């Protein structure tokens, strides 16, 4: 833990904002052929970019599953420069191997105080967001359904959802805004939408193609008529 005499926890979050990650579990009760079952979702969030990465989804957390899950996210952390840190709580599954894995990636694991979710505010906030904007709106049937909903929402959250902290822009910079026809891209069966304008040049090219195609058909018809092939 950081030395408290050097500032508050909020001061620490501010100082390490550029290179800070956080992780946590949250759970979701779903329906299966054998009745209700609780599934656990492990996720990581980059505090600077706010982007979320799902490490794994399971109904039984084991050390083997945990290590395999975090291995899939190594490319996310490969740019760590020795100044990065990872906030996590005291969950019994965040053991020695878990911590050593991140130390090997030049990321310092930092365990927050027991019973202090306010020390991991970005992770806690994201859990509230996915539950409010996604999971509470569905009767989840089976693991595959749960995986689809979570990954679909993460795609929407990371790449298309407006964020107030980003001046209501998406976390991922989108292509230049155009002045064409307004289009809509639905997510989660239409629960959320991303609206954008079509590129005018693309519309013009499409119209030109249709015009050229119609002209060619007309010229071919005239050619047939000139050669006595008109039926």
N, C-alpha and C positions, 0 to 999 in steps of 0.2 A: 504493500500500500504506500502511496506517496506520503511524505512527511507532512503532517497536518500543520506544523508550525510555519510552513512556507506558503500557506494559503488555504482557501477552502476547496472543497471538491469541485465547485463550479469554476474556480480559478484553474484547476487542473484540466477540466474539460475544455476550457477556452484555450489554454496553452497548447494542448495536444490535438486540437480540433482537426488540423490538416492531416494527421496521420493516425487517427483513432478509429478503431473498429469496436463493435459490440456484438454479443451473441446471446442467445437465450432459447429456451424451449417454450412452446405453447401447445395446448392440447385441444382436440376437437372430438366430440362424441359423434359417431356415425352409426348408421344402420348396416348390418351385415345379415347373411342368411341365418346366422346363429344368434341374432339379437343385437343389442347395442354394444359397441366396443369403442374404447378411447384410443385415439391415435395421437402420437407426439410428433411435432414438427420442429426441427432444429434449423435456425436461420442465423445469418450474419448480416450486419448492416454497416456500411461505410458512413461514418458520421459526416465527413466532408461532402460527399456526393449524395448522401441519403439513399443510395441504391441498395436494394436488398438481394441477398443470395440464399436460396434454399439449399441446405446441405443434405437433408434427408427427411423421410416420413416413415414412421414405423409404429407398430402397436406394442413393441417390446424393445426397450433401450438396453443394449449390451455394449460392452467396451469394443467388441469386434465391429459391430454396426457403426458405432460412433467414429472409430478411426477410419473406417472405409468411407464414411460420409464426408468427413472433413478433408480427406485426401482428394476428393473430387473438386474441391475449391482451391487447391494449391495455386492454379493460375491466377486467381483473384488476388492472392497475396504475394505473388512473385516479385513485385516491384518494391517490397518493403526494404527500407534503407537502414535499418537498425534503430530508427527512432519511432517506429510504430508500436502501438499498444492495443491490446484486446481486453475490453471489459467483460467480465462474466460473473455470475453469482456463485454461490457455494453449492450448487447442485452436485450430488455425490458422483455423477458421471464425469465431471470435469476434473479428472485425476491427473496423476503424474505424467502418463503418456500423452494425454491431451495437451498439457502445458508444455511438455518438451517438444511436441510437434511444432508448436508455434514459435518456440525459442529457436528451433532449427531454421525457421523461416525469417529470423531476425525480427520477430514480433514479441513484445513483452506481455505475457498474460497478467492481468491485474484483477484479483478477486475483490468484489465489493463487500461491504459489511453485511452480516446476516440481517434479514428482514428489512432491507433498504432498497426497494425497487426504484426509489427516486434517484438513486445513484446510477441507474442505467436507464435514463429517461427516454432516449431515442428508441431503444428496443421496446420498451413498454408502450410508447406511443404507437409504434408500428403494429404491435399486436392488437391494440384497440382499433386501429384503422382497418386491418384486414377482417376483423370480426364484424365491425360495423358496416363496412362497405361491400363485404363479400359473403362471408360464411353464414351470418345470421339470416341471409335471404334465401337459403337453400336447405332442403332436406337432403342431407348427404347420404348416398347409398353406395357403400363399398369404397375400398381404398382407391381404385382407379378414378372414381368420381371426385374424391377428395384431392387427389394429385392434380387432376385437370383444373379444378377450381383454383387451387393455390397457385399453380404455375401460370394460369391465364391471368390471374389478378396481379401477380408479380410483374409479368410482361407489361400490363397496363400501367401499373404503379411506376415502374422504372422508366418507361419510354413514352407514355402518352398522357398520364394524369397530370392536371395542373397542380402546382404546389405553391402555396402562399409564400413560403420562404424563398421561392425562386421567382417572385413577381408574377405568380400564376402561370409560369411556363413549365413544361415538362422537365424532368431531370436530365433527359437526353436531348441534346440540341437537335431540333427537327430541320428538315430542308427549308430553304427559303420560302416565305409565304407568297402565294400567287394570288391572282385576281380572277381566277376562273370560277367554274360552278362549284358550289359547296357540296362536299361529299361527307359521308359518315361511315366510320368503321366501328362496328359493334363489338363489345367484349362481354363475356359471360351471358350469352344469349340475349344481349340488348340491355342488361342491367346498367352498363356504362357505355358511353360512346366517345369516340374521338372524331372531332369535326375538322375538316381541312378544306382548302380550296384547290381545285384541280389546276395543273399547270396549263396556262393558255396555249403555249406553243404546242403542247401535246394535243389539245383540242383542235388547233388549226391544222396540224398535220393529219389528224384523223379526218377532218372535213375535206382536206385536199385529196386524201387518198380515196374517199368516197366519190368526190367529183371526178377524179381521174378514171376511176373504175367505171363510172357511169358513161363517161365520154368514150372509153374504149368499147364498151358494149354497143353504143350508138354507131361508132365507126365500123365495127364488125358487121352490124346489121346492114349498113349502107353498102358495104363490100359485097355481101351476099346478094343484095338486090341488083347491083350492077352486073353481077355474073349470072343472073337468072336463077339464083338459089333460094329466093324468097318463097316460102311456102304459104 
